[in-house]
Amino acid sequence: MISLNNRDFLFVPIADYIIPAEKVAHVQIGNNAEHALLVLTKTGYSAIPVIDSKNHLKGLLGIGMITDSILGLERIEYEKLADLKVDQIMQTDIPNIKTTDKFQKGLDLLINHTFLCVTEEDGTFAGILTRRVMLKEFKKYIYKN
Ligand code: AMP
């Protein structure tokens, strides 16, 4: 078990560690599944945030959710992609984390998620916190202490 004398880092706000919204690939709520599949394939990300026209976070969309939504009994029904809207297939029960939350909350949640969508107090999408960035910070801290 790692033993750390100083646990101050657990109480640092996560704001400094997030990838800002303008650098995050995302889809808009009104986009269709075909567009979302294109974005996901081109970027190579497994899932991306879904945002509305007011820049509020609405959910998360992954490739698996798209394929699931077009699975027919005997074939994948690709022709449905154009008519399906992102909000019909996105995941909405995602963890809630804000820019003012502390490193400890991020650490706890990132055990089960590769990244977290971060919002401002009013629900505006602020960016993402990834497991990679968190682990890097944790590693720096351990080596320093
Ligand atoms: P990484 O830490 O780079 O391996 O990213 C883990 C996951 O976080 C990716 O598979 C994406 O789902 C998400 N992600 C990371 N960076 C971005 C980004 N710039 N835009 C959208 N999603 C991202």
Backbone and ligand atoms as CSV (ligand in chain L), in Angstrom:
chain,resi,resn,atom,element,x,y,z
A,1,MET,N,N,0.847,-1.206,0.000
A,1,MET,CA,C,0.000,0.000,0.000
A,1,MET,C,C,0.883,1.257,0.000
A,2,ILE,N,N,0.552,2.216,-0.861
A,2,ILE,CA,C,1.331,3.451,-0.908
A,2,ILE,C,C,0.994,4.287,0.330
A,3,SER,N,N,2.044,4.786,0.995
A,3,SER,CA,C,1.760,5.623,2.157
A,3,SER,C,C,2.271,7.033,1.874
A,4,LEU,N,N,1.403,8.009,1.920
A,4,LEU,CA,C,1.790,9.391,1.641
A,4,LEU,C,C,1.636,10.216,2.911
A,5,ASN,N,N,2.699,10.989,3.216
A,5,ASN,CA,C,2.653,11.775,4.441
A,5,ASN,C,C,1.713,12.965,4.297
A,6,ASN,N,N,1.732,13.515,3.073
A,6,ASN,CA,C,0.969,14.732,2.854
A,6,ASN,C,C,-0.153,14.468,1.846
A,7,ARG,N,N,-1.375,14.676,2.263
A,7,ARG,CA,C,-2.508,14.381,1.388
A,7,ARG,C,C,-3.143,15.646,0.813
A,8,ASP,N,N,-2.400,16.759,0.865
A,8,ASP,CA,C,-2.952,18.037,0.388
A,8,ASP,C,C,-3.447,17.948,-1.043
A,9,PHE,N,N,-2.740,17.157,-1.863
A,9,PHE,CA,C,-3.098,17.097,-3.285
A,9,PHE,C,C,-4.539,16.632,-3.486
A,10,LEU,N,N,-5.069,15.889,-2.532
A,10,LEU,CA,C,-6.441,15.373,-2.665
A,10,LEU,C,C,-7.467,16.501,-2.654
A,11,PHE,N,N,-7.058,17.642,-2.118
A,11,PHE,CA,C,-8.015,18.745,-1.957
A,11,PHE,C,C,-7.810,19.893,-2.951
A,12,VAL,N,N,-6.957,19.650,-3.942
A,12,VAL,CA,C,-6.730,20.657,-4.989
A,12,VAL,C,C,-7.909,20.619,-5.964
A,13,PRO,N,N,-8.457,21.781,-6.369
A,13,PRO,CA,C,-9.573,21.766,-7.338
A,13,PRO,C,C,-9.121,21.175,-8.674
A,14,ILE,N,N,-10.014,20.453,-9.323
A,14,ILE,CA,C,-9.637,19.761,-10.564
A,14,ILE,C,C,-9.497,20.709,-11.758
A,15,ALA,N,N,-9.965,21.968,-11.583
A,15,ALA,CA,C,-10.002,22.924,-12.706
A,15,ALA,C,C,-8.686,22.962,-13.483
A,16,ASP,N,N,-7.559,22.880,-12.780
A,16,ASP,CA,C,-6.252,22.994,-13.438
A,16,ASP,C,C,-5.897,21.778,-14.291
A,17,TYR,N,N,-6.616,20.704,-14.131
A,17,TYR,CA,C,-6.238,19.460,-14.813
A,17,TYR,C,C,-7.143,19.094,-15.976
A,18,ILE,N,N,-8.151,19.906,-16.214
A,18,ILE,CA,C,-9.086,19.496,-17.269
A,18,ILE,C,C,-8.594,19.894,-18.663
A,19,ILE,N,N,-8.983,19.096,-19.655
A,19,ILE,CA,C,-8.761,19.454,-21.059
A,19,ILE,C,C,-9.935,20.383,-21.391
A,20,PRO,N,N,-9.660,21.667,-21.756
A,20,PRO,CA,C,-10.758,22.630,-21.918
A,20,PRO,C,C,-11.707,22.280,-23.068
A,21,ALA,N,N,-12.961,22.702,-22.885
A,21,ALA,CA,C,-14.037,22.382,-23.828
A,21,ALA,C,C,-13.649,22.620,-25.289
A,22,GLU,N,N,-12.908,23.721,-25.552
A,22,GLU,CA,C,-12.603,24.049,-26.955
A,22,GLU,C,C,-11.657,23.027,-27.596
A,23,LYS,N,N,-11.015,22.189,-26.764
A,23,LYS,CA,C,-10.118,21.187,-27.327
A,23,LYS,C,C,-10.743,19.787,-27.308
A,24,VAL,N,N,-12.007,19.726,-26.892
A,24,VAL,CA,C,-12.659,18.415,-26.766
A,24,VAL,C,C,-13.584,18.160,-27.964
A,25,ALA,N,N,-13.385,17.021,-28.633
A,25,ALA,CA,C,-14.273,16.639,-29.724
A,25,ALA,C,C,-15.634,16.318,-29.104
A,26,HIS,N,N,-16.709,16.796,-29.721
A,26,HIS,CA,C,-18.040,16.559,-29.147
A,26,HIS,C,C,-19.077,16.528,-30.268
A,27,VAL,N,N,-20.309,16.162,-29.919
A,27,VAL,CA,C,-21.409,16.285,-30.873
A,27,VAL,C,C,-22.519,17.109,-30.242
A,28,GLN,N,N,-23.355,17.687,-31.107
A,28,GLN,CA,C,-24.489,18.494,-30.639
A,28,GLN,C,C,-25.713,17.597,-30.568
A,29,ILE,N,N,-26.604,17.958,-29.670
A,29,ILE,CA,C,-27.799,17.151,-29.411
A,29,ILE,C,C,-28.632,16.869,-30.687
A,30,GLY,N,N,-28.669,17.831,-31.620
A,30,GLY,CA,C,-29.489,17.639,-32.829
A,30,GLY,C,C,-28.795,16.849,-33.936
A,31,ASN,N,N,-27.528,16.546,-33.767
A,31,ASN,CA,C,-26.785,15.805,-34.801
A,31,ASN,C,C,-27.355,14.394,-34.969
A,32,ASN,N,N,-27.173,13.833,-36.156
A,32,ASN,CA,C,-27.622,12.452,-36.319
A,32,ASN,C,C,-26.488,11.464,-36.013
A,33,ALA,N,N,-26.874,10.203,-35.907
A,33,ALA,CA,C,-25.915,9.163,-35.503
A,33,ALA,C,C,-24.811,8.979,-36.545
A,34,GLU,N,N,-25.142,9.291,-37.802
A,34,GLU,CA,C,-24.138,9.139,-38.859
A,34,GLU,C,C,-22.993,10.131,-38.633
A,35,HIS,N,N,-23.366,11.370,-38.320
A,35,HIS,CA,C,-22.359,12.396,-38.048
A,35,HIS,C,C,-21.518,11.997,-36.822
A,36,ALA,N,N,-22.207,11.517,-35.774
A,36,ALA,CA,C,-21.502,11.132,-34.540
A,36,ALA,C,C,-20.510,10.002,-34.817
A,37,LEU,N,N,-20.936,9.048,-35.641
A,37,LEU,CA,C,-20.054,7.917,-35.970
A,37,LEU,C,C,-18.817,8.407,-36.721
A,38,LEU,N,N,-19.038,9.393,-37.595
A,38,LEU,CA,C,-17.913,9.977,-38.342
A,38,LEU,C,C,-16.913,10.636,-37.381
A,39,VAL,N,N,-17.445,11.434,-36.448
A,39,VAL,CA,C,-16.570,12.143,-35.490
A,39,VAL,C,C,-15.790,11.126,-34.652
A,40,LEU,N,N,-16.511,10.115,-34.152
A,40,LEU,CA,C,-15.858,9.114,-33.297
A,40,LEU,C,C,-14.794,8.341,-34.077
A,41,THR,N,N,-15.102,7.987,-35.307
A,41,THR,CA,C,-14.145,7.208,-36.104
A,41,THR,C,C,-12.924,8.055,-36.457
A,42,LYS,N,N,-13.166,9.285,-36.890
A,42,LYS,CA,C,-12.062,10.170,-37.296
A,42,LYS,C,C,-11.140,10.514,-36.127
A,43,THR,N,N,-11.738,10.760,-34.944
A,43,THR,CA,C,-10.912,11.151,-33.800
A,43,THR,C,C,-10.259,9.942,-33.130
A,44,GLY,N,N,-10.889,8.787,-33.288
A,44,GLY,CA,C,-10.350,7.575,-32.661
A,44,GLY,C,C,-10.737,7.455,-31.196
A,45,TYR,N,N,-11.622,8.350,-30.702
A,45,TYR,CA,C,-12.045,8.274,-29.309
A,45,TYR,C,C,-13.176,7.263,-29.155
A,46,SER,N,N,-13.223,6.635,-27.979
A,46,SER,CA,C,-14.258,5.621,-27.763
A,46,SER,C,C,-15.606,6.263,-27.406
A,47,ALA,N,N,-15.563,7.434,-26.813
A,47,ALA,CA,C,-16.802,8.131,-26.452
A,47,ALA,C,C,-16.516,9.631,-26.399
A,48,ILE,N,N,-17.545,10.423,-26.662
A,48,ILE,CA,C,-17.389,11.885,-26.620
A,48,ILE,C,C,-18.640,12.522,-25.986
A,49,PRO,N,N,-18.492,13.743,-25.451
A,49,PRO,CA,C,-19.644,14.405,-24.813
A,49,PRO,C,C,-20.679,14.891,-25.831
A,50,VAL,N,N,-21.918,14.982,-25.361
A,50,VAL,CA,C,-23.015,15.548,-26.161
A,50,VAL,C,C,-23.423,16.871,-25.499
A,51,ILE,N,N,-23.453,17.930,-26.310
A,51,ILE,CA,C,-23.700,19.286,-25.807
A,51,ILE,C,C,-24.945,19.856,-26.490
A,52,ASP,N,N,-25.692,20.730,-25.790
A,52,ASP,CA,C,-26.831,21.375,-26.469
A,52,ASP,C,C,-26.432,22.761,-26.994
A,53,SER,N,N,-27.396,23.475,-27.572
A,53,SER,CA,C,-27.058,24.742,-28.228
A,53,SER,C,C,-26.622,25.809,-27.214
A,54,LYS,N,N,-26.957,25.597,-25.927
A,54,LYS,CA,C,-26.535,26.568,-24.898
A,54,LYS,C,C,-25.230,26.134,-24.253
A,55,ASN,N,N,-24.589,25.145,-24.844
A,55,ASN,CA,C,-23.309,24.638,-24.335
A,55,ASN,C,C,-23.448,23.861,-23.030
A,56,HIS,N,N,-24.647,23.351,-22.775
A,56,HIS,CA,C,-24.856,22.550,-21.563
A,56,HIS,C,C,-24.579,21.078,-21.878
A,57,LEU,N,N,-23.979,20.397,-20.918
A,57,LEU,CA,C,-23.680,18.978,-21.097
A,57,LEU,C,C,-24.973,18.164,-20.995
A,58,LYS,N,N,-25.210,17.299,-21.983
A,58,LYS,CA,C,-26.446,16.509,-21.985
A,58,LYS,C,C,-26.212,15.016,-21.853
A,59,GLY,N,N,-25.038,14.539,-22.223
A,59,GLY,CA,C,-24.784,13.096,-22.135
A,59,GLY,C,C,-23.470,12.723,-22.762
A,60,LEU,N,N,-23.376,11.429,-23.029
A,60,LEU,CA,C,-22.137,10.861,-23.550
A,60,LEU,C,C,-22.512,9.896,-24.661
A,61,LEU,N,N,-21.722,9.897,-25.717
A,61,LEU,CA,C,-22.036,8.984,-26.815
A,61,LEU,C,C,-20.798,8.185,-27.217
A,62,GLY,N,N,-20.967,6.866,-27.270
A,62,GLY,CA,C,-19.864,5.990,-27.650
A,62,GLY,C,C,-20.226,5.178,-28.882
A,63,ILE,N,N,-19.209,4.603,-29.517
A,63,ILE,CA,C,-19.444,3.812,-30.727
A,63,ILE,C,C,-20.379,2.637,-30.430
A,64,GLY,N,N,-20.201,2.015,-29.272
A,64,GLY,CA,C,-21.030,0.860,-28.896
A,64,GLY,C,C,-22.509,1.221,-28.851
A,65,MET,N,N,-22.806,2.434,-28.370
A,65,MET,CA,C,-24.218,2.859,-28.273
A,65,MET,C,C,-24.813,3.009,-29.675
A,66,ILE,N,N,-23.973,3.490,-30.605
A,66,ILE,CA,C,-24.470,3.679,-31.980
A,66,ILE,C,C,-24.727,2.312,-32.630
A,67,THR,N,N,-23.758,1.416,-32.529
A,67,THR,CA,C,-23.946,0.088,-33.167
A,67,THR,C,C,-25.140,-0.631,-32.546
A,68,ASP,N,N,-25.282,-0.516,-31.247
A,68,ASP,CA,C,-26.417,-1.135,-30.558
A,68,ASP,C,C,-27.747,-0.654,-31.122
A,69,SER,N,N,-27.800,0.652,-31.419
A,69,SER,CA,C,-29.064,1.242,-31.857
A,69,SER,C,C,-29.440,0.849,-33.290
A,70,ILE,N,N,-28.500,0.304,-34.053
A,70,ILE,CA,C,-28.837,-0.072,-35.438
A,70,ILE,C,C,-28.730,-1.591,-35.658
A,71,LEU,N,N,-28.671,-2.323,-34.549
A,71,LEU,CA,C,-28.607,-3.784,-34.649
A,71,LEU,C,C,-29.981,-4.343,-35.009
A,72,GLY,N,N,-30.094,-4.957,-36.157
A,72,GLY,CA,C,-31.340,-5.625,-36.530
A,72,GLY,C,C,-31.259,-7.071,-36.086
A,73,LEU,N,N,-32.276,-7.853,-36.457
A,73,LEU,CA,C,-32.254,-9.266,-36.050
A,73,LEU,C,C,-31.190,-10.047,-36.800
A,74,GLU,N,N,-31.003,-9.702,-38.067
A,74,GLU,CA,C,-30.043,-10.473,-38.858
A,74,GLU,C,C,-28.907,-9.662,-39.433
A,75,ARG,N,N,-29.013,-8.345,-39.351
A,75,ARG,CA,C,-27.960,-7.509,-39.922
A,75,ARG,C,C,-27.898,-6.149,-39.222
A,76,ILE,N,N,-26.796,-5.462,-39.486
A,76,ILE,CA,C,-26.691,-4.099,-38.955
A,76,ILE,C,C,-27.384,-3.166,-39.945
A,77,GLU,N,N,-28.348,-2.397,-39.455
A,77,GLU,CA,C,-29.183,-1.584,-40.346
A,77,GLU,C,C,-28.597,-0.175,-40.500
A,78,TYR,N,N,-27.522,-0.097,-41.279
A,78,TYR,CA,C,-26.784,1.162,-41.456
A,78,TYR,C,C,-27.666,2.310,-41.945
A,79,GLU,N,N,-28.696,1.970,-42.714
A,79,GLU,CA,C,-29.557,3.006,-43.289
A,79,GLU,C,C,-30.288,3.817,-42.211
A,80,LYS,N,N,-30.345,3.282,-40.985
A,80,LYS,CA,C,-31.030,4.003,-39.894
A,80,LYS,C,C,-30.197,5.155,-39.346
A,81,LEU,N,N,-28.894,5.130,-39.624
A,81,LEU,CA,C,-27.968,6.108,-39.032
A,81,LEU,C,C,-28.382,7.559,-39.270
A,82,ALA,N,N,-28.848,7.827,-40.486
A,82,ALA,CA,C,-29.164,9.215,-40.847
A,82,ALA,C,C,-30.383,9.743,-40.089
A,83,ASP,N,N,-31.307,8.849,-39.735
A,83,ASP,CA,C,-32.550,9.300,-39.079
A,83,ASP,C,C,-32.474,9.298,-37.553
A,84,LEU,N,N,-31.524,8.574,-37.030
A,84,LEU,CA,C,-31.403,8.513,-35.568
A,84,LEU,C,C,-30.707,9.751,-35.036
A,85,LYS,N,N,-31.286,10.362,-34.018
A,85,LYS,CA,C,-30.663,11.552,-33.421
A,85,LYS,C,C,-29.827,11.132,-32.211
A,86,VAL,N,N,-28.770,11.891,-31.992
A,86,VAL,CA,C,-27.841,11.626,-30.903
A,86,VAL,C,C,-28.554,11.463,-29.546
A,87,ASP,N,N,-29.572,12.335,-29.293
A,87,ASP,CA,C,-30.237,12.271,-27.987
A,87,ASP,C,C,-31.110,11.029,-27.808
A,88,GLN,N,N,-31.371,10.277,-28.905
A,88,GLN,CA,C,-32.147,9.046,-28.768
A,88,GLN,C,C,-31.268,7.895,-28.285
A,89,ILE,N,N,-29.981,8.030,-28.449
A,89,ILE,CA,C,-29.112,6.889,-28.130
A,89,ILE,C,C,-28.028,7.185,-27.089
A,90,MET,N,N,-27.861,8.458,-26.730
A,90,MET,CA,C,-26.760,8.796,-25.804
A,90,MET,C,C,-27.050,8.275,-24.389
A,91,GLN,N,N,-25.972,8.183,-23.616
A,91,GLN,CA,C,-26.103,7.797,-22.205
A,91,GLN,C,C,-26.263,9.081,-21.391
A,92,THR,N,N,-27.279,9.113,-20.535
A,92,THR,CA,C,-27.513,10.351,-19.774
A,92,THR,C,C,-27.130,10.220,-18.288
A,93,ASP,N,N,-27.023,8.985,-17.809
A,93,ASP,CA,C,-26.661,8.809,-16.384
A,93,ASP,C,C,-25.134,8.771,-16.243
A,94,ILE,N,N,-24.562,9.959,-16.354
A,94,ILE,CA,C,-23.097,10.043,-16.263
A,94,ILE,C,C,-22.696,10.741,-14.962
A,95,PRO,N,N,-21.490,10.467,-14.456
A,95,PRO,CA,C,-21.104,11.075,-13.189
A,95,PRO,C,C,-21.081,12.596,-13.269
A,96,ASN,N,N,-21.433,13.198,-12.150
A,96,ASN,CA,C,-21.534,14.646,-12.095
A,96,ASN,C,C,-20.298,15.209,-11.385
A,97,ILE,N,N,-19.465,15.931,-12.132
A,97,ILE,CA,C,-18.284,16.536,-11.502
A,97,ILE,C,C,-18.125,17.963,-12.017
A,98,LYS,N,N,-17.775,18.859,-11.091
A,98,LYS,CA,C,-17.703,20.284,-11.433
A,98,LYS,C,C,-16.264,20.785,-11.318
A,99,THR,N,N,-16.005,21.928,-11.945
A,99,THR,CA,C,-14.646,22.497,-11.937
A,99,THR,C,C,-14.156,22.763,-10.510
A,100,THR,N,N,-15.111,23.013,-9.595
A,100,THR,CA,C,-14.732,23.331,-8.214
A,100,THR,C,C,-14.531,22.080,-7.355
A,101,ASP,N,N,-14.897,20.902,-7.891
A,101,ASP,CA,C,-14.682,19.666,-7.125
A,101,ASP,C,C,-13.194,19.393,-6.979
A,102,LYS,N,N,-12.878,18.569,-5.987
A,102,LYS,CA,C,-11.466,18.336,-5.662
A,102,LYS,C,C,-10.919,17.057,-6.318
A,103,PHE,N,N,-9.581,17.037,-6.372
A,103,PHE,CA,C,-8.830,15.920,-6.953
A,103,PHE,C,C,-9.350,14.572,-6.440
A,104,GLN,N,N,-9.686,14.516,-5.155
A,104,GLN,CA,C,-10.128,13.254,-4.558
A,104,GLN,C,C,-11.388,12.705,-5.244
A,105,LYS,N,N,-12.327,13.582,-5.559
A,105,LYS,CA,C,-13.562,13.128,-6.205
A,105,LYS,C,C,-13.236,12.584,-7.602
A,106,GLY,N,N,-12.345,13.309,-8.312
A,106,GLY,CA,C,-11.929,12.859,-9.641
A,106,GLY,C,C,-11.282,11.488,-9.573
A,107,LEU,N,N,-10.403,11.329,-8.617
A,107,LEU,CA,C,-9.679,10.064,-8.450
A,107,LEU,C,C,-10.660,8.921,-8.207
A,108,ASP,N,N,-11.622,9.143,-7.325
A,108,ASP,CA,C,-12.614,8.100,-7.016
A,108,ASP,C,C,-13.407,7.707,-8.259
A,109,LEU,N,N,-13.857,8.727,-9.005
A,109,LEU,CA,C,-14.707,8.439,-10.168
A,109,LEU,C,C,-13.922,7.823,-11.327
A,110,LEU,N,N,-12.647,8.218,-11.446
A,110,LEU,CA,C,-11.863,7.721,-12.592
A,110,LEU,C,C,-11.458,6.257,-12.450
A,111,ILE,N,N,-11.759,5.659,-11.328
A,111,ILE,CA,C,-11.502,4.212,-11.194
A,111,ILE,C,C,-12.402,3.460,-12.176
A,112,ASN,N,N,-13.624,3.930,-12.328
A,112,ASN,CA,C,-14.576,3.234,-13.203
A,112,ASN,C,C,-14.835,3.901,-14.552
A,113,HIS,N,N,-14.182,5.038,-14.789
A,113,HIS,CA,C,-14.404,5.743,-16.063
A,113,HIS,C,C,-13.063,6.179,-16.622
A,114,THR,N,N,-12.901,6.099,-17.948
A,114,THR,CA,C,-11.618,6.526,-18.523
A,114,THR,C,C,-11.521,8.053,-18.569
A,115,PHE,N,N,-12.676,8.712,-18.617
A,115,PHE,CA,C,-12.671,10.176,-18.540
A,115,PHE,C,C,-13.993,10.660,-17.965
A,116,LEU,N,N,-13.982,11.890,-17.460
A,116,LEU,CA,C,-15.194,12.470,-16.860
A,116,LEU,C,C,-15.511,13.790,-17.553
A,117,CYS,N,N,-16.799,14.052,-17.772
A,117,CYS,CA,C,-17.202,15.348,-18.315
A,117,CYS,C,C,-17.347,16.310,-17.141
A,118,VAL,N,N,-16.740,17.481,-17.261
A,118,VAL,CA,C,-16.734,18.450,-16.163
A,118,VAL,C,C,-17.599,19.649,-16.552
A,119,THR,N,N,-18.413,20.124,-15.597
A,119,THR,CA,C,-19.264,21.283,-15.889
A,119,THR,C,C,-18.992,22.413,-14.899
A,120,GLU,N,N,-19.435,23.611,-15.312
A,120,GLU,CA,C,-19.466,24.746,-14.382
A,120,GLU,C,C,-20.711,24.552,-13.510
A,121,GLU,N,N,-20.857,25.385,-12.499
A,121,GLU,CA,C,-22.003,25.264,-11.581
A,121,GLU,C,C,-23.344,25.280,-12.329
A,122,ASP,N,N,-23.437,26.063,-13.408
A,122,ASP,CA,C,-24.710,26.195,-14.125
A,122,ASP,C,C,-24.924,25.121,-15.193
A,123,GLY,N,N,-24.070,24.112,-15.222
A,123,GLY,CA,C,-24.262,23.012,-16.165
A,123,GLY,C,C,-23.542,23.201,-17.489
A,124,THR,N,N,-22.899,24.371,-17.671
A,124,THR,CA,C,-22.142,24.603,-18.903
A,124,THR,C,C,-20.973,23.634,-18.965
A,125,PHE,N,N,-20.768,23.062,-20.138
A,125,PHE,CA,C,-19.675,22.107,-20.312
A,125,PHE,C,C,-18.328,22.831,-20.227
A,126,ALA,N,N,-17.464,22.373,-19.319
A,126,ALA,CA,C,-16.167,23.042,-19.124
A,126,ALA,C,C,-15.019,22.280,-19.778
A,127,GLY,N,N,-15.168,20.966,-19.898
A,127,GLY,CA,C,-14.082,20.161,-20.479
A,127,GLY,C,C,-14.125,18.758,-19.923
A,128,ILE,N,N,-13.015,18.020,-20.094
A,128,ILE,CA,C,-12.992,16.656,-19.563
A,128,ILE,C,C,-11.760,16.452,-18.676
A,129,LEU,N,N,-11.906,15.498,-17.778
A,129,LEU,CA,C,-10.792,15.095,-16.915
A,129,LEU,C,C,-10.522,13.635,-17.265
A,130,THR,N,N,-9.316,13.357,-17.757
A,130,THR,CA,C,-9.048,11.971,-18.176
A,130,THR,C,C,-8.229,11.219,-17.129
A,131,ARG,N,N,-8.382,9.907,-17.176
A,131,ARG,CA,C,-7.633,9.048,-16.258
A,131,ARG,C,C,-6.140,9.232,-16.496
A,132,ARG,N,N,-5.760,9.412,-17.782
A,132,ARG,CA,C,-4.343,9.598,-18.130
A,132,ARG,C,C,-3.737,10.814,-17.430
A,133,VAL,N,N,-4.449,11.970,-17.503
A,133,VAL,CA,C,-3.946,13.207,-16.882
A,133,VAL,C,C,-3.863,13.047,-15.357
A,134,MET,N,N,-4.896,12.426,-14.797
A,134,MET,CA,C,-4.942,12.226,-13.351
A,134,MET,C,C,-3.782,11.332,-12.890
A,135,LEU,N,N,-3.541,10.260,-13.618
A,135,LEU,CA,C,-2.454,9.344,-13.248
A,135,LEU,C,C,-1.101,10.030,-13.355
A,136,LYS,N,N,-0.937,10.868,-14.393
A,136,LYS,CA,C,0.321,11.610,-14.567
A,136,LYS,C,C,0.565,12.506,-13.366
A,137,GLU,N,N,-0.483,13.214,-12.925
A,137,GLU,CA,C,-0.361,14.114,-11.772
A,137,GLU,C,C,-0.040,13.332,-10.510
A,138,PHE,N,N,-0.687,12.198,-10.375
A,138,PHE,CA,C,-0.491,11.353,-9.208
A,138,PHE,C,C,0.948,10.834,-9.181
A,139,LYS,N,N,1.426,10.434,-10.356
A,139,LYS,CA,C,2.806,9.930,-10.463
A,139,LYS,C,C,3.808,11.026,-10.086
A,140,LYS,N,N,3.589,12.244,-10.624
A,140,LYS,CA,C,4.472,13.376,-10.310
A,140,LYS,C,C,4.523,13.571,-8.802
A,141,TYR,N,N,3.355,13.531,-8.197
A,141,TYR,CA,C,3.251,13.775,-6.763
A,141,TYR,C,C,4.013,12.702,-5.972
A,142,ILE,N,N,3.853,11.461,-6.377
A,142,ILE,CA,C,4.508,10.357,-5.650
A,142,ILE,C,C,6.029,10.474,-5.767
A,143,TYR,N,N,6.522,10.811,-6.981
A,143,TYR,CA,C,7.974,10.901,-7.172
A,143,TYR,C,C,8.574,12.069,-6.404
A,144,LYS,N,N,7.770,13.133,-6.263
A,144,LYS,CA,C,8.256,14.335,-5.585
A,144,LYS,C,C,8.334,14.124,-4.059
A,145,ASN,N,N,7.420,13.294,-3.571
A,145,ASN,CA,C,7.362,13.101,-2.125
A,145,ASN,C,C,8.022,11.788,-1.689
L,1,AMP,P1,P,-6.859,9.291,-23.318
L,1,AMP,O1,O,-6.612,9.641,-21.912
L,1,AMP,O2,O,-6.257,10.262,-24.278
L,1,AMP,O3,O,-6.544,7.854,-23.612
L,1,AMP,O4,O,-8.434,9.449,-23.527
L,1,AMP,C1,C,-9.375,8.583,-22.918
L,1,AMP,C2,C,-10.736,8.891,-23.472
L,1,AMP,O5,O,-11.067,10.244,-23.146
L,1,AMP,C3,C,-10.824,8.842,-25.012
L,1,AMP,O6,O,-11.108,7.554,-25.514
L,1,AMP,C4,C,-11.973,9.777,-25.285
L,1,AMP,O7,O,-13.207,9.092,-25.069
L,1,AMP,C5,C,-11.795,10.836,-24.213
L,1,AMP,N1,N,-10.998,11.957,-24.737
L,1,AMP,C6,C,-9.692,12.252,-24.478
L,1,AMP,N2,N,-9.298,13.392,-25.106
L,1,AMP,C7,C,-10.397,13.834,-25.785
L,1,AMP,C8,C,-10.649,14.975,-26.634
L,1,AMP,N3,N,-9.720,15.896,-26.915
L,1,AMP,N4,N,-11.893,15.104,-27.163
L,1,AMP,C9,C,-12.865,14.198,-26.869
L,1,AMP,N5,N,-12.694,13.110,-26.075
L,1,AMP,C10,C,-11.471,12.920,-25.539
